[in-house]
Amino acid sequence: MKVDLFDFHLPEELIAQVPLINRTDSRLMVLDKQTGEIKHEVFKHITEYLREGDCLVLNDTKVLPARLFGIKNDTGAKIEVLLLKQLEGDQWETLVKPAKRVKIGTEIIFGDGLLIAVCTGESDHGGRVLEFKYKGIFYEVLDQLGEMPLPPYIKEQLEDRDRYQTVYAREPGSAAAPTAGLHFTESLLDEIKAKGVHIAFITLHVGLGTFRPVSVDNVLEHDMHAEFYMVTEGTAQLLNEVRQSGGRIITVGTTSTRTLETIASANNGQFIAGSGWTSIFIYPGYEFKGIDGMITNFHLPKSTLIMLVSALAGREHILHAYNTAVAERYRFFSFGDAMFII
């Protein structure tokens, strides 16, 4: 299966650079995965497409202000660090720019010494293992010194960094936001609950590999990155009860989808509590075992994310929907509009 099958033309001006003032004012394309029929809506009306007894599954991961700017202790050279994954203790897997200036033993100073990092390991493509030294609580220091790691296609400065967090974010650990959740407000969630729709939370810490371009020609040759997930006993029980009672399980975002499919695939369609790493790669031909529908944003051409939604709704339906979105001037990517595949 060729990666080029998932390409489409996207004018650069349709890439949303800033979030809307009101989260729920985003446009919403409702796509019937069976027929390909499209309806144009506003996100605040999504409740009309949910039913009593359904379950909406949200990823409650919290984005770390993971981009740090420091200087080399010996030369004063400027160094940019992006935290990717916590290893043992205060060691982190990171991306460093310019990487050639950071060797094992290099010391980097942040915030006049509030935070110090020492390079303890090297890997390809700018990867470095850094061990951090600080006083107090690491996440509080990071909150003081760090910036939000916005995707590279966003060129504008984010005035309010909370707009790159969901309103229900609570588990720190992501290098990027689960952006399908950015459209929800507390009041909209209350409205959804009032309709008799269940709300369930999972955690999957989003890595930057989510946005990594597919560099091979054949889909089957692509290696997915691994991401850490957690599902509680209460969530697993609720999902099983919804499934048994005939309700629909609707995930918010590809991260929630990958988490539930990882668990359901390993347990004959049942959900169990637990945590672990998932590198599940979903593309057309995949048989879904855990979900019935998905709320998601519009994704990059030829990305693993557009392959995932194509597996759910069919490649032809998705490409038609995306071309329609371009023609109708929908906003794309992280701060863009939403699609409800149902």
Contacts in CASP RR format, 6 or more apart in sequence:
PFRMAT RR
TARGET T0000
AUTHOR 0000-0000-0000
METHOD contacts of the structure
MODEL  1
MKVDLFDFHLPEELIAQVPLINRTDSRLMVLDKQTGEIKHEVFKHITEYL
REGDCLVLNDTKVLPARLFGIKNDTGAKIEVLLLKQLEGDQWETLVKPAK
RVKIGTEIIFGDGLLIAVCTGESDHGGRVLEFKYKGIFYEVLDQLGEMPL
PPYIKEQLEDRDRYQTVYAREPGSAAAPTAGLHFTESLLDEIKAKGVHIA
FITLHVGLGTFRPVSVDNVLEHDMHAEFYMVTEGTAQLLNEVRQSGGRII
TVGTTSTRTLETIASANNGQFIAGSGWTSIFIYPGYEFKGIDGMITNFHL
PKSTLIMLVSALAGREHILHAYNTAVAERYRFFSFGDAMFII
1 218 0 8 1.000
1 219 0 8 1.000
1 220 0 8 1.000
1 283 0 8 1.000
1 284 0 8 1.000
2 217 0 8 1.000
2 218 0 8 1.000
2 219 0 8 1.000
3 214 0 8 1.000
3 216 0 8 1.000
3 217 0 8 1.000
3 218 0 8 1.000
3 219 0 8 1.000
3 222 0 8 1.000
3 302 0 8 1.000
4 217 0 8 1.000
4 302 0 8 1.000
5 315 0 8 1.000
6 301 0 8 1.000
6 302 0 8 1.000
6 303 0 8 1.000
6 306 0 8 1.000
6 307 0 8 1.000
6 310 0 8 1.000
6 315 0 8 1.000
6 319 0 8 1.000
7 301 0 8 1.000
7 302 0 8 1.000
8 301 0 8 1.000
8 319 0 8 1.000
8 322 0 8 1.000
8 323 0 8 1.000
8 326 0 8 1.000
9 323 0 8 1.000
9 326 0 8 1.000
10 301 0 8 1.000
10 326 0 8 1.000
10 332 0 8 1.000
11 326 0 8 1.000
14 326 0 8 1.000
14 329 0 8 1.000
14 330 0 8 1.000
14 331 0 8 1.000
14 332 0 8 1.000
15 153 0 8 1.000
15 154 0 8 1.000
15 331 0 8 1.000
15 332 0 8 1.000
15 333 0 8 1.000
16 331 0 8 1.000
16 332 0 8 1.000
16 333 0 8 1.000
16 334 0 8 1.000
16 335 0 8 1.000
16 336 0 8 1.000
16 337 0 8 1.000
17 154 0 8 1.000
17 155 0 8 1.000
17 156 0 8 1.000
17 335 0 8 1.000
18 156 0 8 1.000
18 158 0 8 1.000
18 335 0 8 1.000
19 163 0 8 1.000
19 164 0 8 1.000
19 182 0 8 1.000
19 335 0 8 1.000
19 336 0 8 1.000
20 26 0 8 1.000
20 335 0 8 1.000
23 43 0 8 1.000
23 167 0 8 1.000
23 182 0 8 1.000
23 183 0 8 1.000
23 184 0 8 1.000
23 185 0 8 1.000
24 42 0 8 1.000
24 43 0 8 1.000
24 44 0 8 1.000
24 183 0 8 1.000
24 184 0 8 1.000
24 185 0 8 1.000
24 188 0 8 1.000
25 42 0 8 1.000
25 43 0 8 1.000
25 44 0 8 1.000
26 42 0 8 1.000
26 43 0 8 1.000
26 183 0 8 1.000
26 331 0 8 1.000
26 336 0 8 1.000
26 337 0 8 1.000
26 338 0 8 1.000
27 40 0 8 1.000
27 41 0 8 1.000
27 42 0 8 1.000
27 43 0 8 1.000
27 330 0 8 1.000
27 331 0 8 1.000
27 337 0 8 1.000
27 338 0 8 1.000
28 40 0 8 1.000
28 41 0 8 1.000
28 42 0 8 1.000
28 43 0 8 1.000
28 45 0 8 1.000
28 46 0 8 1.000
28 337 0 8 1.000
28 338 0 8 1.000
28 339 0 8 1.000
28 340 0 8 1.000
29 38 0 8 1.000
29 39 0 8 1.000
29 40 0 8 1.000
29 41 0 8 1.000
29 321 0 8 1.000
29 324 0 8 1.000
29 325 0 8 1.000
29 330 0 8 1.000
29 337 0 8 1.000
29 338 0 8 1.000
29 339 0 8 1.000
29 340 0 8 1.000
30 38 0 8 1.000
30 39 0 8 1.000
30 40 0 8 1.000
30 41 0 8 1.000
30 49 0 8 1.000
30 339 0 8 1.000
30 340 0 8 1.000
30 342 0 8 1.000
31 37 0 8 1.000
31 38 0 8 1.000
31 313 0 8 1.000
31 317 0 8 1.000
31 318 0 8 1.000
31 321 0 8 1.000
31 339 0 8 1.000
31 340 0 8 1.000
31 341 0 8 1.000
31 342 0 8 1.000
32 38 0 8 1.000
32 342 0 8 1.000
33 293 0 8 1.000
33 312 0 8 1.000
33 313 0 8 1.000
33 314 0 8 1.000
33 317 0 8 1.000
33 341 0 8 1.000
33 342 0 8 1.000
36 313 0 8 1.000
36 317 0 8 1.000
36 320 0 8 1.000
36 321 0 8 1.000
38 320 0 8 1.000
38 321 0 8 1.000
38 324 0 8 1.000
40 328 0 8 1.000
41 48 0 8 1.000
41 49 0 8 1.000
41 340 0 8 1.000
43 183 0 8 1.000
43 337 0 8 1.000
43 338 0 8 1.000
44 188 0 8 1.000
46 188 0 8 1.000
46 192 0 8 1.000
46 295 0 8 1.000
46 340 0 8 1.000
47 188 0 8 1.000
47 191 0 8 1.000
47 192 0 8 1.000
47 195 0 8 1.000
47 197 0 8 1.000
49 340 0 8 1.000
49 342 0 8 1.000
50 56 0 8 1.000
50 192 0 8 1.000
50 195 0 8 1.000
50 197 0 8 1.000
50 250 0 8 1.000
51 195 0 8 1.000
51 197 0 8 1.000
51 247 0 8 1.000
51 248 0 8 1.000
52 195 0 8 1.000
52 196 0 8 1.000
52 197 0 8 1.000
53 196 0 8 1.000
53 197 0 8 1.000
53 198 0 8 1.000
53 242 0 8 1.000
53 245 0 8 1.000
53 246 0 8 1.000
53 247 0 8 1.000
53 248 0 8 1.000
54 197 0 8 1.000
54 198 0 8 1.000
54 242 0 8 1.000
54 247 0 8 1.000
54 248 0 8 1.000
54 249 0 8 1.000
54 250 0 8 1.000
55 197 0 8 1.000
55 198 0 8 1.000
55 199 0 8 1.000
55 200 0 8 1.000
55 238 0 8 1.000
55 239 0 8 1.000
55 242 0 8 1.000
55 247 0 8 1.000
55 248 0 8 1.000
55 249 0 8 1.000
55 250 0 8 1.000
56 192 0 8 1.000
56 197 0 8 1.000
56 198 0 8 1.000
56 199 0 8 1.000
56 200 0 8 1.000
56 250 0 8 1.000
56 252 0 8 1.000
57 200 0 8 1.000
57 201 0 8 1.000
57 202 0 8 1.000
57 235 0 8 1.000
57 239 0 8 1.000
57 249 0 8 1.000
57 250 0 8 1.000
57 251 0 8 1.000
57 252 0 8 1.000
57 256 0 8 1.000
57 260 0 8 1.000
57 291 0 8 1.000
58 166 0 8 1.000
58 168 0 8 1.000
58 181 0 8 1.000
58 184 0 8 1.000
58 199 0 8 1.000
58 200 0 8 1.000
58 201 0 8 1.000
58 202 0 8 1.000
58 252 0 8 1.000
58 256 0 8 1.000
59 166 0 8 1.000
59 178 0 8 1.000
59 181 0 8 1.000
59 201 0 8 1.000
59 202 0 8 1.000
59 203 0 8 1.000
59 204 0 8 1.000
59 206 0 8 1.000
59 252 0 8 1.000
59 253 0 8 1.000
59 255 0 8 1.000
59 256 0 8 1.000
59 259 0 8 1.000
60 166 0 8 1.000
60 168 0 8 1.000
60 169 0 8 1.000
60 170 0 8 1.000
60 171 0 8 1.000
60 201 0 8 1.000
60 202 0 8 1.000
60 203 0 8 1.000
61 169 0 8 1.000
61 171 0 8 1.000
61 172 0 8 1.000
61 173 0 8 1.000
61 174 0 8 1.000
61 178 0 8 1.000
61 203 0 8 1.000
61 204 0 8 1.000
61 205 0 8 1.000
61 206 0 8 1.000
61 255 0 8 1.000
62 165 0 8 1.000
62 169 0 8 1.000
62 170 0 8 1.000
62 171 0 8 1.000
62 172 0 8 1.000
62 173 0 8 1.000
62 174 0 8 1.000
63 148 0 8 1.000
63 149 0 8 1.000
63 164 0 8 1.000
63 165 0 8 1.000
63 169 0 8 1.000
63 173 0 8 1.000
63 174 0 8 1.000
63 175 0 8 1.000
63 176 0 8 1.000
63 177 0 8 1.000
63 206 0 8 1.000
64 83 0 8 1.000
64 139 0 8 1.000
64 142 0 8 1.000
64 149 0 8 1.000
64 172 0 8 1.000
64 173 0 8 1.000
64 174 0 8 1.000
64 175 0 8 1.000
65 142 0 8 1.000
65 143 0 8 1.000
65 145 0 8 1.000
65 146 0 8 1.000
65 147 0 8 1.000
65 148 0 8 1.000
65 149 0 8 1.000
65 161 0 8 1.000
66 82 0 8 1.000
66 83 0 8 1.000
66 84 0 8 1.000
66 142 0 8 1.000
66 146 0 8 1.000
66 148 0 8 1.000
66 149 0 8 1.000
66 175 0 8 1.000
67 80 0 8 1.000
67 81 0 8 1.000
67 82 0 8 1.000
67 83 0 8 1.000
67 146 0 8 1.000
67 147 0 8 1.000
67 148 0 8 1.000
67 149 0 8 1.000
68 80 0 8 1.000
68 81 0 8 1.000
68 82 0 8 1.000
68 83 0 8 1.000
68 110 0 8 1.000
68 115 0 8 1.000
68 142 0 8 1.000
68 145 0 8 1.000
68 146 0 8 1.000
68 147 0 8 1.000
69 78 0 8 1.000
69 79 0 8 1.000
69 80 0 8 1.000
69 81 0 8 1.000
69 110 0 8 1.000
69 147 0 8 1.000
70 78 0 8 1.000
70 79 0 8 1.000
70 80 0 8 1.000
70 81 0 8 1.000
70 108 0 8 1.000
70 109 0 8 1.000
70 110 0 8 1.000
70 111 0 8 1.000
71 77 0 8 1.000
71 78 0 8 1.000
71 79 0 8 1.000
71 108 0 8 1.000
71 109 0 8 1.000
72 79 0 8 1.000
72 101 0 8 1.000
72 102 0 8 1.000
72 106 0 8 1.000
72 107 0 8 1.000
72 108 0 8 1.000
72 109 0 8 1.000
73 106 0 8 1.000
73 107 0 8 1.000
73 108 0 8 1.000
73 109 0 8 1.000
73 116 0 8 1.000
74 106 0 8 1.000
74 107 0 8 1.000
75 101 0 8 1.000
77 101 0 8 1.000
79 96 0 8 1.000
79 97 0 8 1.000
79 98 0 8 1.000
79 101 0 8 1.000
79 102 0 8 1.000
79 108 0 8 1.000
80 96 0 8 1.000
80 97 0 8 1.000
81 94 0 8 1.000
81 95 0 8 1.000
81 96 0 8 1.000
81 108 0 8 1.000
81 110 0 8 1.000
81 117 0 8 1.000
81 128 0 8 1.000
81 130 0 8 1.000
82 94 0 8 1.000
82 95 0 8 1.000
82 96 0 8 1.000
82 149 0 8 1.000
82 175 0 8 1.000
82 208 0 8 1.000
83 92 0 8 1.000
83 93 0 8 1.000
83 94 0 8 1.000
83 142 0 8 1.000
83 175 0 8 1.000
84 92 0 8 1.000
84 93 0 8 1.000
84 94 0 8 1.000
84 95 0 8 1.000
84 175 0 8 1.000
84 207 0 8 1.000
84 208 0 8 1.000
85 92 0 8 1.000
85 93 0 8 1.000
85 175 0 8 1.000
85 205 0 8 1.000
85 207 0 8 1.000
85 228 0 8 1.000
86 92 0 8 1.000
86 93 0 8 1.000
86 173 0 8 1.000
87 93 0 8 1.000
87 129 0 8 1.000
90 131 0 8 1.000
90 132 0 8 1.000
90 133 0 8 1.000
90 134 0 8 1.000
90 138 0 8 1.000
91 120 0 8 1.000
91 129 0 8 1.000
91 130 0 8 1.000
91 131 0 8 1.000
91 132 0 8 1.000
92 129 0 8 1.000
92 130 0 8 1.000
92 131 0 8 1.000
92 132 0 8 1.000
93 127 0 8 1.000
93 129 0 8 1.000
94 127 0 8 1.000
94 128 0 8 1.000
94 129 0 8 1.000
94 130 0 8 1.000
95 125 0 8 1.000
95 126 0 8 1.000
95 127 0 8 1.000
95 128 0 8 1.000
95 208 0 8 1.000
96 102 0 8 1.000
96 119 0 8 1.000
96 126 0 8 1.000
96 127 0 8 1.000
96 128 0 8 1.000
96 130 0 8 1.000
97 126 0 8 1.000
99 126 0 8 1.000
99 127 0 8 1.000
99 128 0 8 1.000
102 108 0 8 1.000
102 119 0 8 1.000
102 128 0 8 1.000
103 119 0 8 1.000
103 122 0 8 1.000
104 119 0 8 1.000
104 120 0 8 1.000
104 121 0 8 1.000
104 122 0 8 1.000
105 118 0 8 1.000
105 119 0 8 1.000
105 120 0 8 1.000
106 118 0 8 1.000
106 119 0 8 1.000
107 116 0 8 1.000
107 117 0 8 1.000
107 118 0 8 1.000
107 119 0 8 1.000
108 116 0 8 1.000
108 117 0 8 1.000
108 118 0 8 1.000
108 119 0 8 1.000
108 130 0 8 1.000
109 115 0 8 1.000
109 116 0 8 1.000
110 116 0 8 1.000
110 117 0 8 1.000
110 145 0 8 1.000
111 145 0 8 1.000
114 134 0 8 1.000
114 135 0 8 1.000
114 141 0 8 1.000
114 144 0 8 1.000
114 145 0 8 1.000
115 132 0 8 1.000
115 133 0 8 1.000
115 134 0 8 1.000
115 141 0 8 1.000
115 142 0 8 1.000
115 145 0 8 1.000
116 132 0 8 1.000
116 133 0 8 1.000
116 134 0 8 1.000
117 130 0 8 1.000
117 131 0 8 1.000
117 132 0 8 1.000
117 133 0 8 1.000
118 130 0 8 1.000
118 131 0 8 1.000
118 133 0 8 1.000
119 128 0 8 1.000
119 129 0 8 1.000
119 130 0 8 1.000
120 129 0 8 1.000
120 130 0 8 1.000
120 131 0 8 1.000
121 128 0 8 1.000
121 129 0 8 1.000
122 128 0 8 1.000
122 129 0 8 1.000
123 129 0 8 1.000
132 138 0 8 1.000
134 141 0 8 1.000
135 141 0 8 1.000
139 172 0 8 1.000
147 161 0 8 1.000
148 158 0 8 1.000
148 161 0 8 1.000
148 164 0 8 1.000
149 175 0 8 1.000
149 176 0 8 1.000
149 208 0 8 1.000
150 158 0 8 1.000
150 164 0 8 1.000
150 334 0 8 1.000
151 176 0 8 1.000
151 211 0 8 1.000
151 333 0 8 1.000
151 334 0 8 1.000
152 211 0 8 1.000
153 333 0 8 1.000
154 333 0 8 1.000
154 334 0 8 1.000
154 335 0 8 1.000
158 164 0 8 1.000
163 182 0 8 1.000
164 177 0 8 1.000
164 182 0 8 1.000
164 334 0 8 1.000
165 177 0 8 1.000
166 177 0 8 1.000
166 178 0 8 1.000
166 181 0 8 1.000
166 182 0 8 1.000
166 184 0 8 1.000
167 184 0 8 1.000
167 185 0 8 1.000
167 186 0 8 1.000
167 189 0 8 1.000
168 184 0 8 1.000
168 189 0 8 1.000
168 201 0 8 1.000
171 203 0 8 1.000
171 205 0 8 1.000
171 230 0 8 1.000
173 205 0 8 1.000
174 205 0 8 1.000
174 206 0 8 1.000
174 207 0 8 1.000
175 205 0 8 1.000
175 206 0 8 1.000
175 207 0 8 1.000
175 208 0 8 1.000
176 206 0 8 1.000
176 207 0 8 1.000
176 208 0 8 1.000
176 210 0 8 1.000
176 211 0 8 1.000
176 334 0 8 1.000
177 206 0 8 1.000
177 334 0 8 1.000
178 204 0 8 1.000
178 206 0 8 1.000
178 252 0 8 1.000
178 253 0 8 1.000
178 255 0 8 1.000
178 256 0 8 1.000
179 253 0 8 1.000
179 297 0 8 1.000
179 333 0 8 1.000
179 334 0 8 1.000
179 335 0 8 1.000
179 336 0 8 1.000
180 252 0 8 1.000
180 253 0 8 1.000
180 254 0 8 1.000
180 295 0 8 1.000
180 296 0 8 1.000
180 297 0 8 1.000
180 338 0 8 1.000
181 252 0 8 1.000
181 253 0 8 1.000
181 295 0 8 1.000
182 334 0 8 1.000
182 335 0 8 1.000
183 295 0 8 1.000
183 338 0 8 1.000
184 252 0 8 1.000
189 199 0 8 1.000
192 199 0 8 1.000
193 199 0 8 1.000
198 238 0 8 1.000
198 242 0 8 1.000
200 235 0 8 1.000
200 238 0 8 1.000
200 239 0 8 1.000
201 232 0 8 1.000
201 235 0 8 1.000
202 229 0 8 1.000
202 230 0 8 1.000
202 231 0 8 1.000
202 235 0 8 1.000
202 256 0 8 1.000
202 259 0 8 1.000
202 260 0 8 1.000
203 229 0 8 1.000
203 230 0 8 1.000
203 231 0 8 1.000
204 227 0 8 1.000
204 228 0 8 1.000
204 229 0 8 1.000
204 230 0 8 1.000
204 255 0 8 1.000
204 256 0 8 1.000
204 258 0 8 1.000
204 259 0 8 1.000
204 278 0 8 1.000
205 227 0 8 1.000
205 228 0 8 1.000
205 229 0 8 1.000
206 227 0 8 1.000
206 255 0 8 1.000
207 225 0 8 1.000
207 227 0 8 1.000
209 225 0 8 1.000
210 225 0 8 1.000
210 227 0 8 1.000
210 254 0 8 1.000
210 255 0 8 1.000
210 304 0 8 1.000
210 305 0 8 1.000
211 300 0 8 1.000
211 303 0 8 1.000
212 225 0 8 1.000
213 300 0 8 1.000
213 302 0 8 1.000
213 303 0 8 1.000
214 222 0 8 1.000
214 302 0 8 1.000
214 303 0 8 1.000
214 304 0 8 1.000
215 222 0 8 1.000
216 222 0 8 1.000
219 283 0 8 1.000
219 307 0 8 1.000
222 281 0 8 1.000
222 304 0 8 1.000
223 279 0 8 1.000
224 279 0 8 1.000
224 280 0 8 1.000
224 281 0 8 1.000
224 304 0 8 1.000
225 279 0 8 1.000
226 277 0 8 1.000
226 278 0 8 1.000
226 279 0 8 1.000
227 255 0 8 1.000
227 258 0 8 1.000
227 277 0 8 1.000
227 278 0 8 1.000
227 279 0 8 1.000
228 275 0 8 1.000
228 276 0 8 1.000
228 277 0 8 1.000
229 259 0 8 1.000
229 262 0 8 1.000
229 275 0 8 1.000
229 276 0 8 1.000
229 277 0 8 1.000
229 278 0 8 1.000
230 274 0 8 1.000
230 275 0 8 1.000
230 276 0 8 1.000
231 259 0 8 1.000
231 263 0 8 1.000
231 271 0 8 1.000
231 272 0 8 1.000
231 273 0 8 1.000
231 274 0 8 1.000
231 275 0 8 1.000
232 273 0 8 1.000
232 274 0 8 1.000
233 273 0 8 1.000
234 273 0 8 1.000
235 271 0 8 1.000
235 273 0 8 1.000
236 263 0 8 1.000
236 271 0 8 1.000
236 272 0 8 1.000
236 273 0 8 1.000
236 274 0 8 1.000
239 249 0 8 1.000
239 260 0 8 1.000
239 271 0 8 1.000
240 270 0 8 1.000
240 271 0 8 1.000
242 248 0 8 1.000
242 249 0 8 1.000
243 249 0 8 1.000
243 271 0 8 1.000
243 290 0 8 1.000
247 292 0 8 1.000
248 292 0 8 1.000
248 293 0 8 1.000
248 342 0 8 1.000
249 260 0 8 1.000
249 290 0 8 1.000
249 291 0 8 1.000
249 292 0 8 1.000
249 293 0 8 1.000
250 291 0 8 1.000
250 292 0 8 1.000
250 293 0 8 1.000
250 294 0 8 1.000
250 295 0 8 1.000
250 342 0 8 1.000
251 257 0 8 1.000
251 260 0 8 1.000
251 291 0 8 1.000
251 293 0 8 1.000
251 294 0 8 1.000
251 295 0 8 1.000
252 294 0 8 1.000
252 295 0 8 1.000
252 296 0 8 1.000
253 294 0 8 1.000
253 295 0 8 1.000
253 296 0 8 1.000
253 297 0 8 1.000
254 294 0 8 1.000
254 296 0 8 1.000
254 305 0 8 1.000
254 308 0 8 1.000
254 309 0 8 1.000
257 282 0 8 1.000
257 291 0 8 1.000
257 294 0 8 1.000
257 308 0 8 1.000
257 312 0 8 1.000
258 278 0 8 1.000
258 280 0 8 1.000
258 282 0 8 1.000
258 308 0 8 1.000
259 278 0 8 1.000
260 271 0 8 1.000
260 290 0 8 1.000
260 291 0 8 1.000
261 280 0 8 1.000
261 282 0 8 1.000
261 288 0 8 1.000
261 289 0 8 1.000
261 290 0 8 1.000
261 291 0 8 1.000
262 278 0 8 1.000
262 280 0 8 1.000
263 271 0 8 1.000
263 272 0 8 1.000
263 274 0 8 1.000
263 290 0 8 1.000
264 270 0 8 1.000
264 271 0 8 1.000
264 289 0 8 1.000
264 290 0 8 1.000
265 280 0 8 1.000
265 289 0 8 1.000
268 289 0 8 1.000
269 289 0 8 1.000
269 290 0 8 1.000
271 290 0 8 1.000
281 304 0 8 1.000
282 307 0 8 1.000
282 308 0 8 1.000
282 311 0 8 1.000
283 304 0 8 1.000
283 307 0 8 1.000
283 308 0 8 1.000
283 310 0 8 1.000
283 311 0 8 1.000
284 307 0 8 1.000
284 310 0 8 1.000
284 311 0 8 1.000
284 314 0 8 1.000
284 315 0 8 1.000
285 311 0 8 1.000
286 311 0 8 1.000
288 311 0 8 1.000
288 312 0 8 1.000
291 312 0 8 1.000
292 342 0 8 1.000
293 312 0 8 1.000
293 340 0 8 1.000
293 341 0 8 1.000
293 342 0 8 1.000
294 309 0 8 1.000
294 312 0 8 1.000
294 340 0 8 1.000
294 341 0 8 1.000
295 338 0 8 1.000
295 339 0 8 1.000
295 340 0 8 1.000
295 341 0 8 1.000
296 305 0 8 1.000
296 309 0 8 1.000
296 338 0 8 1.000
296 339 0 8 1.000
296 341 0 8 1.000
297 332 0 8 1.000
297 333 0 8 1.000
297 334 0 8 1.000
297 336 0 8 1.000
297 337 0 8 1.000
297 338 0 8 1.000
297 339 0 8 1.000
298 322 0 8 1.000
298 325 0 8 1.000
298 330 0 8 1.000
298 331 0 8 1.000
298 332 0 8 1.000
298 333 0 8 1.000
298 336 0 8 1.000
298 337 0 8 1.000
298 339 0 8 1.000
299 305 0 8 1.000
299 306 0 8 1.000
299 309 0 8 1.000
299 333 0 8 1.000
300 306 0 8 1.000
300 333 0 8 1.000
306 318 0 8 1.000
306 322 0 8 1.000
309 318 0 8 1.000
309 339 0 8 1.000
309 341 0 8 1.000
310 318 0 8 1.000
310 319 0 8 1.000
312 341 0 8 1.000
313 321 0 8 1.000
313 341 0 8 1.000
321 339 0 8 1.000
325 332 0 8 1.000
325 337 0 8 1.000
325 339 0 8 1.000
330 336 0 8 1.000
330 337 0 8 1.000
331 337 0 8 1.000
END
